[in-house]
Amino acid sequence: MDEEKQNGHCAVAGEAGELIRGVTPGENPSDVRSGGMASRFSGAGWVSGVLNGVRCGIRLTFFRCVTAGDLAATPASFAALALFDLFLHVALSCARVGMDGQFSFQYLPHAIIHLPLFLFAGFWVARLACQDDLALTLSTACLATGIPIDLLAELFSTLQESGWLRTESYAPDFDHFYPFFGWWALATLIALFRLTGVPRLRRYAVMAIFSVTVLLPLWNIPRGDLWSENNNESTSANSMDSGREETLYRQPELLDNALARFRPGRKGVEDLYFIGFAGYGGQDVFRKELEVIDRLLRDRFDTAGRSLLLVNNPDTLLKYPIATATSLERSLKRVGQVMDRDEDILLLYLTSHGSEDNHLSAELWPLTLHDIDPPSLRRMLDDSGVRWRIIVVSACYSGAFVDALRDDNTLVMTASDATSSSFGCSNDSDFTWFGKALFDDELRRTYSFTTAFGRASLSIAAREKKEGQEPSHPRIFEGRNIGIRLKKLEERLELLQHKLRTPRESGGATVNHNKDRQKGERS
């Protein structure tokens, strides 16, 4: 008896759904959906299938009614629409980067993961509605709705970057991904309700299925750009190898070799050791600024043989050790072992995205990495035995690191306070605003970190005001003992630069002086 009731309910639900979709009860829905298209869906039929899908997607995007017959869903039409969606994604990425970029194979799984999710969701929603023949139609609706919304999101982003559209005045931290994602989710859900014609109570079940099988996975798996900047031949090779097994096993060797190259501290010389940490692998800006800063410190601050870069970026997996909590802790311990703890100073620069819960992002897909938080960083530094420290954190909400890391022997500088955002974390930038102002501008003119910070803070404030951004409020703390040590470092570096300039001015033996300097470094 229960089975008969269930079958009766499914039959009623099926008839109701067909009436809502404009299908006569008893008529084969697949005939209406295909409209005879399946038999001739080849060649030009693929083009018409794509155009039909886009047309229906536009109507669904603006919450207009679309019937199953309008969508005319067939396996061929779904495949054509999926290929068009992939092509559109590559074209938009290419428009942003330029034709001299390269195809990013590592993001291909990200770019197509939505297709099996849509098919899976369509199957289960159709089963819930007792209309199994609607499965492909529902999947096609999910896909079609996303295409015009992707185009609108790209247009919005372009208008923002060109300055035609300003959002900072009412939403300083506005990220257009979230409202557009919400728009697509709402439009797709309404389309599913209308196409299935399920009663009100069953709509909650449809929402649950759609949320679990589609929304949650897509929220947690960002769709990386399939076309990215082509940096050079070596990084292209690294990108091609990023998914290979040997890349994973090469990482311990890269870190071990980098740690072994640290030169020991020289007695009577205030040496500066540098560790750079670029935590977020989804954007190139953090890697780019770290490489420029490393060259600057080698040239002006005598860190050759005493620097190490930890970088999360798919293009440098065979060049640098990746930036993880483990690699950072090992690097700090190694510096503590080779440096003269009474004289030498560590400069640690961490650049990445920051969160409101005061975590610094460490991310490199598909690895699962631990973020860096202020207490764990303090523990690493204390365990390393490094006495004199300069800690610079360039990230949103990074001010929380100041209170956690402050002591008499430490200088801490952050790009913002604990409740504010910092700026410049875009893929087309070579520097974050803070990194640019502090290192690339000011530390090219002075050896004083505190002086450079003061000037950088003023220039950042002026830039934020000019571009309509909320103030980031960079923070600084200088321990009462570290100032004396930093002053000695400044004096040594100024004297070193004076000695390097003197032979050029007098026409003297520059070569002999450089040989003497190299001999001193080897000792």
N, C-alpha and C positions, 0 to 999 in steps of 0.2 A: 504493500500500500504506500509506504514512504517513497519507494522508488517511482511509483506512478505519479505521486504528487510532485516529485522532483522533476520528472520528465515533463509534466504539465507546466510547471513553472518555467522551465527552460524554453518550452514551445511558446508560451505567452511572451517571455522576454524577447525571444527571437522575432516574433511578429511585431512587437512594439518597436524594436530597434529598426526593423525593415521599414515600418511606416514612417518613422522619424527620418530615415535616410532617403525616403522617396522610392522605396522598393515595394512592389506589390506582394503581399503575403502569398507564399507558394511559388513565387517566381525565383529562379536560381540567382542568388546575389552575384555570383561570379560572372554571370552573363552581363549583368548591369555594370559591374565594375570594369570589366574588360572592354565592353562596348565594341567587341569585334577587333579590338586593337591587337590582342595577343597574336592573332593569326598573321598579322602583317607587321609585327614589331621587329623590323630589321632595317639597317641603314638609316634612312630618313626617319623611320619610326622611333629610333633612339633619340633623335633630336626633338621630335614632337613630344616624346615621353618626358624629356627633361623640361621642356617649355611648359608642359602641362603641370608637372610637379612644382615648378617655380611659381606658376600662376596660382595654384592651390595653396602653396606655402604663404604667398602674400596675403591671400584672403584669411587664412588661419591666423597669421601674425596679428591681424587687426580684428580678430574675434568674429569673423564672418562665418556663416554656415557653409560647410562643404560636405557633400554627400559621398558615399562610397563610389557611386558612379562617376562623380567628378574626378576623384583620385585615380580611377582606372588602374588599380595596383596589380602588377604582375611581377614575377621574378625578374624579367628583363627590364621593366621600368624602374624597379627598385635599384637594380645594379647600375643602370644608366644614371640615375639621380645620385647614387653614392659616388660614382666616378666624377661626376660634375662637382659634387661637394668637395672632393679631394683636390681636383684641379683648381677650384676657386680658392681653397686654402693656400695652395702653393703660390697662386698668382698674387694674392694679397700680401703674403710674406715677401715675395719678390719685389712688389711695388714699394715696400718699406725699405728693403735692404739695397736693391739695385741688381742689375743683371750680372754683376761681377761676383755674386755670392756663390754659395754651394748648397747642394741638397743635403739636409741633415737627416741621415738615415736613422740616427738614434731616437728621433721623435716620431718615426713612422708608426710604431704601435700606439702612441698617444693619439695620432691623427685618425686612426680607424677604429679605436676601441668602442666608439659610440655605436657602430653598426651592429655588432652582435648584441649589444645591450638593448638597442631598439627592437631587434627581432625577438629577443627573449621577453621583453616587456609586452610586445604586441601579442605574443603567444599566450601569455598568462592572463592578460586582460580579456582577450577573446574567450578563453576558457571560462573565466569568471562570468562573462556575459552570456555563456552558453551559445556562442556564435564563432565557432572555430574558423569558419571561412573568412572571418574579418581580420585574422592575425596579421597578414601582410599589409592590409590597408592601414591598420593602426601603426605599424612600424613605418610605413611610408609617410604617414602624417607627422610622426615625430621628426623624421629626417627633413621633410619639406618645410616645416615651420622654422627650422634652424637656419636655413639658407638666407632668407631676407633679413633675419635678425643679425646674422654674422655681418652682412653688408652694412646694415645700419650702425652696428658697433664700430666697424672700421671707419665709416664716414665720421662718426662722432669723435673717434680718436684722432683722425686727421685734422678735423676742425680745432680740436684742443691744441695739438702740437703746432699748428700754424698761427695760433693766437686769435682766430676768428671766434672761438667760443671759450669763455672764461668761466670756470666753475669754482675757483679758489675763494671767491667772496662769500659763498654760502656753504662750501664743503671743501675745506683745505686739503683733506686727505682723500678726496673723491677718487674711487676706482670704478670706472664704467663697467667693468666685468660683472659686478654683482647685480645691478639693476637690469642689465640686458639678459643675464642668465635667469633672473627671476621672471622677466617678461616671457622668455621662451618657455619656461616651466609652466606658467599660468596658461599661456595660449595653447600649449600642447595638451594640458589636462582638460581644458574646455573642449578641445577637439575630440579627445577620447570619450568624454561624457556624451557628446552629441552623436558620434558615430556608433557607439554601442547602444545608446538609449537606455542605459541601466537606470533603475529607480534610485531615488535620492540616497537611501541607506547604503546601497551597494557602491555609491561613488566614493565612500570612505575607503572601501577595500581597493578600488582602483587607484586612489591616491597613495595608499600604502604600497601597492605593488610598484607603481611608478617611482616612488621615492626610494625604495630599497634597490630596485634593479637598474635605475637610470640616474636619478638625481645624486644620490650619495657617491656612486663611483665617479661620475663626471666632476663633481665638486672636488674630489680628492685627487683626481688625475688631470693636471692641467694639460691643455692641448698646445704643446710646444711648436714653435715655428719650424716648418719643413724647409725653409730657405733661410740660411743665415750667412753672416759675413764670412768671406774667404780671407783668412788672416795671412797665411803663408803655406808653403808646401808641407812644412813639418807639422803644423797644426791640422792640416787637412788629413794627413796620414793618421794623426792621433784620433781624429774624429771617426775615420773609417774603422779604426781598431777598437773604438770605445766599448763595443759590445762583446769583444772576444775574450776568451778565457785567459790567454796569456797576459792581457792587460791587467787583470785582477792579480795574477801572481807576480807581476812586475812591480806592483806598488811597494811591498816590503823592501825590495832591493833599492828602489828609488829613495826611500826614506833613509835606509841604512847608509847608502852612499853619501847622501846629503849631510847626515849627522857626522859621518867620518871626516868630511872635508872641513869642519870647523877648526880654525887655527886657535891655538892656546893663547891666553892673555900674556902680554909682555910686562915684565916687572918694571915698575916705574913709569908706565904708559897707561893713560886712561883710554882704554879701547871701548868702542861702541859695538855691541852685538845687535843684530836685527833679525826678528822673526815676523814675517808677514802672513796673515791668515785671511784668505778670501773665501768666505763660507758658503755663499749662495751660488750654485752652479747653473742656474737658469738664465743668468744674464752675464754678459761679457765685461760690464763696467768694473766689477770688483777685481777681476784678473788684470784688466788693462791698467788700472791705477796702481796696483801693486807692483807691476813690472816697471813702471816709470819711477815710482818711489824707490825701488831697489837700485836702479841706476843712479838716481840722485844721491842716495846715501853712499854708494860706492865712490862716486866722484868727489863729493864734498865732505863726507863724514868718515872716510877711511874705513869702511866696513867690508872691503874686499876680503874674502876668506872667512868672514864672520857674519854672513847673512844666509837666510833660508826662507824660501817661499813655500807655503802650503796653500794649494789652490784647488778649489772645486770648479772644474770646467771640463766639459766633454772634449774640448779641443786640446787639452794639455795633459791628458792622462798618462802619456809616455814621457812627459817633460818634467812635471813637478809631482811631489807627493801630494795626495789629496788632503784636504783640510778637515780633520776630524778631531774630536776630543782626545782620542788616543794619540794621534800624531802630534798634536800640540803639547800634550803632557810629556811625551818622549823627547820632543825638541827642547822644552824648557829644562828638563833634567840634564840633557846633554850640555846645554849652555852653562848650567850651574857647575858642571864638572870641569869644563875646559877653561872657563874664564877665571881671572883673578878676582875673587869675590870682594876683596877690599877696595879695588880700584875701578874695575870695569862696570859698565852700565848696559843693561838690556833695554832695547826699544822694541816693544811689542805693539804691532798695529793690526787691529781686527776690523775688517770691513765686510758688511753683509746687511741683510735686512734684519730689523729688530721688531719685536712684538711688544704689545702693551703689558704683557706679564714679564717683561724684562729678560727675554731670551734672545740670544743672537743665533740666527739661523745657520745651520750646517746642513746643506741639502745637495745631493748629487744623485739624480735618478739613474738606476732603480734601487740604489742603496738606501738603507734606513740608517740615518746618522743621528747622533744625540746633539741637540742644541747646546750652546755654551751659555750658562747663566752666571751671574756675579759670584755666588758662593763657590761654585766648582772652579772658576778661574782663580779665585783667591787661594783655594786649597792647592791647585797646581803650582802656583807661584811660590807659596810657602814651602811645599815639598821639594821644589827644585833647588832651594838653597841660594837662589839669586837674591842678592842684597839690594842693589841699586836698580831701580826700575822706572822706565817711562812707559806708561800704558796709554795707548790712543785707541779709542773705539769710535768708528764711524758707522752709525746706524740710528734708526728711529728709536726713541725712548731709551737711549744709551746712558742717560744720566744716572741711572740706578747703579751703574758700575762704579761710580765715584765713591759713594759711601762704603761699598763693599771692599774696595781695594786700597783705601787711603791708609797710609802710615807715614812715619817720619822720613822714610827712605824712598818714597814713591812720588812721582809726578803723574797725575791722571788727567787726561783730557778727553772729552766726549763731544760728539757732534750735536747733541741736544740734551735737554734735561730729561727727567724720567717720564714726563707726560707729553712730550712734544715730538713731532716728526722732524726728520732731516730730509734733505732733498738731493736730487741728482742721480737717483738709482734707476736710470732708464737704459735700455739696451743700446741706444745710439750715443751714449755719453762715454767719454774716456775717463772721467773722474766723477766722484761724488762732489757736491759743492764743498763739503768740509775738507775732503782730501785735497782738492784742488787749491783751496785757499791756504791751508796750513803748509802743505809740502811743496806743491808745484809753484806756488807764488812766493810765500814768505820765507821758507827755509832755503830758498835759493839766494836770499839776500842777507840772512843772519844765521848764526850758529846757536842762537838762544831760542830754546823751545817755548819759553814763557812769552818772550817778545813776539815770536811768530804767532802764538795763539791769540794774543791781544789784538794784533793787526788783522788776523784772519777773522776773528769774531766781528770786527767792525765791517769788513768787506762783505761777509756773509749777511749781516743784518741789512746792509744797503742793497744787496742783491735781492733778498727776500722782499723788502719793501717795494723795490722796482717792479718785481714780477708778481706782486699781489699775494705772496705766501704768508702764512702765519709764522711768527718768529720761532726759530728752533731753540734758542737760548743755549748755546754751547756752554759746557761747564768745565772748570779746571780746579784741581786741588794740588798744591805743592807742599810736600812734607818739609818740616823745618830743617832736615839734614841734607836732603837731596840737592838743594840749591848750591851748596859749596862744591859738591861733586860735579854738578853740571857746569859751574863756572870754570873749573879746571879743564873740563873737556873742551869748552869753548876756546880757552886760551891756547890749548894744544893745537886745535884745528886751525885757528887763525895763524899761529906760528908756522904750521905746516904749509898752509897756502902761501904765506909770505916767502918761505924758502923755495917753493916751487916757482914763484914769480920772479925771484931775484936773478937766477941764471939767465932767464929770457931777456930781462932788462939790461943785463951787463954783457950779454953775449958769451957767458961763461959755459962751463962744462955741464950742461944739462944732463947729458947721458951718464956721466959719472955720478951725479947726484941721484938720478933715478936708480942706478945700480946699487948705490949705498942704501937707498930706501928699501929696495927689494931684499937686500941682504938682511936688513934689520927686521923685515917682516918674517923672513924665513927663520930667524933666530927666535 
